Amino acid sequence: LYTTPANVVKIVHHVSVTFRQMKHVCTVKERLMNQPQHTPASWLSHAAFYQVFPASFADSDNDGIGDIQGITEHLDYIQELGCNALWINPCFASPFRDAGYDISDYTRVAERYGTNEDLENLFAAAHARGMHVLLDLVPGHTSNEHPWFIASGQDKPNLYTDRYIWTDTWISGGDGLPFIGGEMPRNGAYIVNFFAFQPALNYGFAHPSRPWQNAALSDPAINTCNAMLDVMRFWLSRGADGFRVDMADSLVKGDDAGKPATIATWRYMFGQIRGEFPQAAFVAEWGRPEESLQAGFDMDFYLDWRWDGVPNGYNLLLRNTDTPLVHDGDKSYFNADSGASIRPFLAEYEPRLREAERAHGYFNLITCNHDTARVAPRLSPREIKLAYATMLLMPGVPFIYYGDEIGMRYRDLPTHEGAYTRTGSRTPMQWDASVNAGFSGASANALYLPVDGAKDAPTVADQMDDGDSLWHTVHAALQTRHATPAFHPDAAFETLFAADDKRSFVFKRSAEGVSAIVAVNPGRETEIIELPAGDGSDARTITLEVGEPALDGTTLTLPPQSFAVLQ
């Protein structure tokens, strides 16, 4: 009723442009979705990852913050534990308002961590040991101090005008998306992903409905993809072995269920980079392998999700509670007092595992990560032993968060660098009984975060000296994993025992004519399991154990809080 002739022209032009964009995008999507399925990098079939949060792992120059050289100096330790690959959280130039997930230069190592040369030396040192290194790629947003964003926010069009998502006037809202206005000369507001200083890069919209919204895979969106491809090439050509990709499922705005536009966007990028670097590995922070592997990723994680009190599989195993420091009331499977059956986990896990198998990719379990509360002290050392021994022998490629191998504890700390409740999982590595637990020679008040000063704080040195420690359980599980194809990431997985009224869980892994059985009882009572014929003591012996499990014929006795591998 109130539309002016000028506005009618603008609306007709917008509809015409949008129609042409969507027609082009549909053609591109159809072509991308018909690409052949990717086969994961061959080295992943033998990989076990160790995740390093660089600020907190090892400080080589005693400034109080961990660094690249510190990681290089501890490669032998990581390898001795049993890991042959690393994932390093963002180590690039940043204002560090979100611990490096606010990047101001994708192709320069942050000064506090060292230099590009230090990182290239790390790649070379890892490769000399037969190890691989993944960097952390943050494709969805940058810092608002990134030169791309500064240029994009200027009032005159330039090469970066469409690199980020901007509304078309300073007074326009974000069409339901969070936005910031009044910060730049440009007549518009910018869309943000998380914090106000993290402007969203422009990968387009699944269903553009405003003149300022580009379609996914339109020219502006493709240009953003190409810029991110250049970042990948930069590090892959210098020795990186691939990337863990932050929030990989959130590139395209307003995507439909199943993320079809985001999947097509990733397939475009992988279609460009795979031929150049066929052995590069990509693991998605996605949590739904039925989508991420279709997008072309090699691997996906089970993320720590508990939305509105509803746990996913990871939570059902390790953190089925809203109070991460309290043992009582935690209903996770490996809590000895929870009474939980393994069956709810299997109901959530197995459909995702089967989707990963059909896509010829891997669905991975993590011990924890930088966004997740560590399981200690809520779970006891014995409970953690059973959990990690079991999880390290399940399908997929295992990821161990630094310090989890010794049971480092989550601590309730004030927020630092935008971490908030995540701060307590990012504290310095506890190496030994020397000053600052061997992390740094700096004064205590100069440290990135305070070291756990408790008298009973676990250290690597103490646990390596104690043959019954968590460190040795993790080490033994990894050695067992590496010793037989039955524990390769894609080896078959079959549940042999799971019951609603029992605590025990027994599964079989098999590949290349070899099989192994894993059994765990996290509860407080002895349970007796009858194994299928052919899987008893006439064919197998116990080769790894926690507690005193016993095998007599096909009868497996699992005492309270026990674990066994039968080979």
Secondary structure, 3 states (H helix, E strand, C coil): CCCCHHHHHHHHHHHHHHHHHHHHHHHHHHHHHCCCCCCCCHHHHHCCEEEECHHHCCCCCCCCCCCHHHHHHCHHHHHHHCCCEEEECCCEECCCCCCCCCCCEEEEECHHHCCHHHHHHHHHHHHHCCCEEEEEECCCECCCCCHHHHHHCCCCCCCCCCCECECCCCCCCCCCCCEECCCCCCCCCEEECCCCCCEEECCCECCCCCCCCCECCCHHHHHHHHHHHHHHHHHHCCCCCEEEECCHHHCCECCCCCCHHHHHHHHHHHHHHCCCCCCCEEEECCCCHHHHCCCCCCEEECCCCEECCEECHHHHHHCCCCCCCCCCCCCCCCCCCCCCCCHHHHHHHHHHHHHHHHCCCEEECECCCCCCCCCECCCCHHHHHHHHHHHCCCCCCCEEECCHHHCCECCCCCCCCCCHHHHHHCCCCCCCCCHHHHCCCCCHHHCCCCCCCCCCCCCHHHHHHCCCCHHHHHHHHHHHHHHCHHHCCCCEEEEEEECCCCCCEEEEEEECCEEEEEEEECCCCCEEEECCCCCCCCCCCEEEEECCCEEECCEEEECCCEEEEEC
